[in-house]
Amino acid sequence: MSVYWFELILVLILFILIGAAITLAILFFLKKYNKGVVKSLINFVTSKGFWLSVLIGAILGPLSVALVIWIALYVEGP
């Protein structure tokens, strides 16, 4: 495995961990409120669909940036 793929995997893991930490921090601060909107938000964030979308976003975000950089380098040439 080349260094590029290793770094890409590390960046993906970092994005996932940052997203999870932000989400858990928001949930922690919203726990003290018991209103209906907050309860539905907590149910949404703890659902599988939300985490699937976070995972897909964490994978596709860096990959799209890497693709744009790769295309720019390819067009520019050696």
N, C-alpha and C positions, 0 to 999 in steps of 0.2 A: 504494500500500500504506500503510495507516494505521500510526501509531506503535505501536499495540497489537500488530499482527501482527509487526512488526519486532522488538519486544522479546521476543515469544513465541519467535520463531525463534532469537534470541540465547540465550535461556534453554535451549532444547532443545539447542543446540550445546554450551553450557556443561555441561549434565547428561551428555551423551555423552562429552565430554572428561574430566570428573571420574571417570566410571565406568571409562573406559579407563585413566586414570592409576592408579587404585586397583588395578585388575586387573593391570596390568603391574608395579606395586610388589610385589604379593603373589607373582606369578610370579618376580620377581627374587630375593626372599628365600627362595623354596622351591626354587630351582635347586640349592642345595648338597646337598639331600637326594635320594637316589636310590631311595627306597622305592616299592613298588607303588602305594600309595594316592596318593602325590604325583604319580607318573607319570600315573595315570588322571585326577587333578585337572587336571594340565597339559594333557592331551589334551582334556578337556572344555572348559576355558577357551579353548583355541585352536581349537575347532570353530566352524563357521558358525552352528549352532543357538544357542550361547551368545551370540554377538554379535547375532544377530537378536533374542533375548529382551531383551538390554540396550537395543537400539535401540527396541524396542516399549515397554519400560518407561520409557525416557527421553522418549518421545513422549507416552504415555498419562498419566504421572504429572503433569506440569505442565498438561496439558489437562484432567484431572479436577479439579485445584485451580481452574483458571480457570472451569470449568463450575459448580462449587459457588459461587464468588464471584459469577459472573454471575447464577445463580439467586437468591442472597441479595439482590443489588441489585435484581433484577426484582421479587421479592416485596415488598420494602420500598417500592418505588415512587419517583417523583421527589420 
